[in-house]
Amino acid sequence: MKGKIISLQQKLVVKLNMHDAKSRSKAMRIAVGLPGVISATIEGADMNQIAVVGDGVDSIDLTKLLRKRMGSTELVSVTPMDEKKKEEEKKPEATIAWPYQYYPIVPQQHFVYETPYSFM
């Protein structure tokens, strides 16, 4: 039975100890090196979380590699990313279009009075 392959984008948030720029760079290289990773960003108030967005990224492999090379690692969350939600969120707000009003110019009428029996 052949089935349809579903590509599910998901967002993985991993918390680990990163004290300096060198360790952040090393963690980013490890995260981006996995197959299926689309983007990786550093998050958190202390800049100690990595958010990885990818298509079919294995969360166990990611935490295992980070734990092996960086030390203490904790998987915070795994959430699916829906493309429909992104498209709905990007809709611009409706702008109010005020009607443009102008008062039309009334053509002036010039009356000419003629008397039937007068000559100039």
VENJO-V386476 format. One record per residue. PHI is phi in radians with two decimals (* if undefined). OMEGA is omega in whole degrees, 0 to 359 (* if undefined). BURIAL is # if it has 9 or more other ideal C-beta (glycine too) atoms within 8 Angstrom, else .. Layout:
phi={PHI & PHI}
omega={OMEGA & OMEGA}
burial={BURIAL & BURIAL}
This chain:
phi={* & -1.67 & -2.00 & -1.43 & -1.42 & -1.73 & -1.66 & -1.98 & -1.40 & -2.42 & -1.98 & -1.88 & -2.03 & -2.10 & -1.82 & -2.63 & -1.47 & -2.25 & -1.70 & -2.42 & -1.15 & -1.14 & -1.22 & -1.14 & -1.12 & -1.13 & -1.14 & -1.14 & -1.09 & -1.14 & -1.16 & -1.28 & -1.27 & -1.29 & -1.23 & 1.66 & -1.36 & -1.66 & -2.63 & -2.47 & -2.33 & -1.71 & -2.23 & 1.69 & -1.17 & -1.67 & 0.98 & -2.08 & -2.19 & -2.02 & -1.81 & -1.98 & -1.90 & -2.78 & -1.92 & 1.35 & -1.36 & -1.49 & -1.20 & -1.19 & -1.09 & -1.11 & -1.17 & -1.13 & -1.14 & -1.16 & -1.17 & -1.19 & -1.70 & -1.94 & 1.95 & -1.03 & -2.39 & -2.32 & -1.44 & -1.46 & -2.73 & -2.29 & -2.24 & -1.31 & -1.81 & -1.73 & -1.25 & -1.13 & -1.15 & -1.12 & -1.15 & -1.20 & -1.24 & -1.44 & -1.17 & -1.25 & -1.22 & -1.24 & -1.66 & -1.51 & -1.82 & -1.33 & -1.20 & -1.48 & -1.98 & -2.49 & -1.70 & -1.18 & -1.41 & -1.44 & -1.13 & -1.40 & -1.90 & -1.85 & -1.73 & -2.08 & -1.70 & -2.10 & -1.69 & -1.12 & -2.07 & -1.90 & -2.11 & -1.69}
omega={179 & 181 & 178 & 179 & 181 & 177 & 183 & 176 & 180 & 179 & 179 & 176 & 183 & 179 & 178 & 182 & 176 & 186 & 183 & 183 & 180 & 180 & 176 & 179 & 179 & 179 & 178 & 178 & 179 & 183 & 182 & 181 & 179 & 178 & 177 & 182 & 179 & 179 & 177 & 180 & 177 & 184 & 175 & 180 & 180 & 183 & 182 & 177 & 176 & 176 & 182 & 176 & 182 & 181 & 180 & 179 & 180 & 183 & 180 & 178 & 180 & 181 & 180 & 179 & 180 & 179 & 181 & 186 & 186 & 183 & 184 & 182 & 181 & 177 & 185 & 182 & 173 & 181 & 177 & 178 & 178 & 180 & 181 & 180 & 179 & 181 & 179 & 181 & 185 & 180 & 179 & 179 & 180 & 179 & 180 & 179 & 179 & 181 & 179 & 182 & 172 & 181 & 183 & 180 & 179 & 181 & 180 & 179 & 179 & 180 & 177 & 179 & 177 & 173 & 188 & 185 & 180 & 178 & 179 & *}
burial={. & . & . & . & . & . & . & . & # & # & # & # & # & # & # & # & . & # & . & . & . & . & # & # & . & # & # & # & . & # & # & . & . & # & . & . & # & . & . & # & . & # & . & . & . & . & # & . & # & # & # & # & # & # & . & . & # & . & # & . & # & # & # & . & # & # & # & . & . & # & . & . & # & . & # & . & . & . & . & . & # & . & . & . & . & # & . & . & . & . & . & . & . & . & . & . & . & . & . & . & . & . & . & . & . & . & . & . & . & . & . & . & . & . & . & . & . & . & . & .}
